[in-house]
Amino acid sequence: MSTAGSFCLLNFSGVVSPFPVKIFRPYNKKISAVQNTVVAMITFGEGWHNFHHAFPTDFRCSDQWYQWNPTRWFIRGCEMLGLARNLKIRNRRVVD
């Protein structure tokens, strides 16, 4: 998917949708970035934007094991192969 396509999906998914889409802001309610499961499924994990904007240095873009995020798995695989290192993960105490 192109960058423009991802941009359109992320910005219009809550407005134009053939079915109700649940969007939520569990990490930072003051920003417009939301968590959107449908967008995450279509864009390989790019729908977890509230987490990403709340914790921009965390490589995962989502923190729950059940959240579809192949990009996280790819980056972790690169780390295992020695192609990435020093991956940052947010401090769990910040949210909990």
C-alpha positions in Angstrom: 0.0 0.0 0.0 1.3 3.4 -0.8 2.0 6.1 1.7 -0.9 8.2 0.3 -3.2 5.2 0.7 -2.2 4.7 4.3 -2.7 8.4 4.9 -6.2 8.2 3.5 -7.1 5.1 5.5 -5.8 6.5 8.8 -7.5 9.9 8.4 -10.8 8.9 6.9 -11.4 5.4 8.5 -13.5 6.8 11.3 -15.5 9.0 9.0 -16.2 6.9 5.9 -16.7 3.3 6.7 -19.1 0.6 5.4 -19.5 -0.7 9.0 -19.2 0.8 12.5 -15.5 1.1 13.5 -14.5 1.3 17.1 -11.8 3.8 17.7 -10.3 4.6 21.1 -7.5 6.5 22.8 -6.3 4.4 25.7 -2.9 6.0 26.1 -3.4 9.8 25.5 -6.9 11.2 25.2 -5.6 14.7 24.4 -4.3 13.9 20.9 -6.3 13.1 17.8 -4.4 9.8 17.1 -6.5 6.8 17.8 -6.3 3.0 18.0 -8.3 1.5 15.1 -8.4 -2.3 14.6 -9.7 -2.3 11.1 -7.0 0.1 9.9 -4.4 -2.0 11.7 -5.5 -5.1 9.9 -5.4 -3.5 6.5 -2.1 -1.6 6.9 -0.1 -4.3 8.8 -0.3 -2.6 12.2 -0.3 1.1 11.3 -3.7 1.6 13.0 -2.3 1.7 16.6 -1.5 5.4 16.4 -2.5 6.4 19.9 0.2 4.1 21.3 2.7 5.2 18.7 2.2 8.9 19.4 2.1 8.4 23.2 5.4 6.4 23.1 7.3 7.4 19.9 10.5 5.7 20.8 8.9 2.3 21.3 9.6 0.2 18.2 6.5 -1.9 18.5 3.7 0.7 17.7 1.4 -1.5 19.9 1.9 -3.2 23.2 -0.7 -5.9 23.4 0.1 -9.4 22.2 -3.2 -9.8 20.4 -2.9 -6.6 18.4 -2.1 -7.4 14.7 1.3 -5.9 14.1 3.5 -7.7 11.6 5.9 -4.7 11.5 6.8 -5.4 15.1 7.5 -9.1 14.3 9.7 -8.0 11.3 11.7 -5.6 13.4 12.1 -8.3 16.2 13.3 -10.8 13.5 15.8 -8.2 12.2 17.1 -7.9 15.8 17.5 -11.7 16.0 19.5 -11.7 12.8 21.7 -8.9 14.0 20.3 -6.3 11.6 18.7 -4.2 14.4 19.8 -3.5 18.0 19.0 -1.5 21.0 15.3 -1.6 20.4 13.4 0.6 22.8 10.3 -0.4 24.8 8.3 2.0 26.9 8.5 1.8 30.6 5.4 -0.2 31.7 5.0 1.9 34.9 4.3 5.0 32.7 0.9 3.6 31.7 -0.1 1.2 34.4 
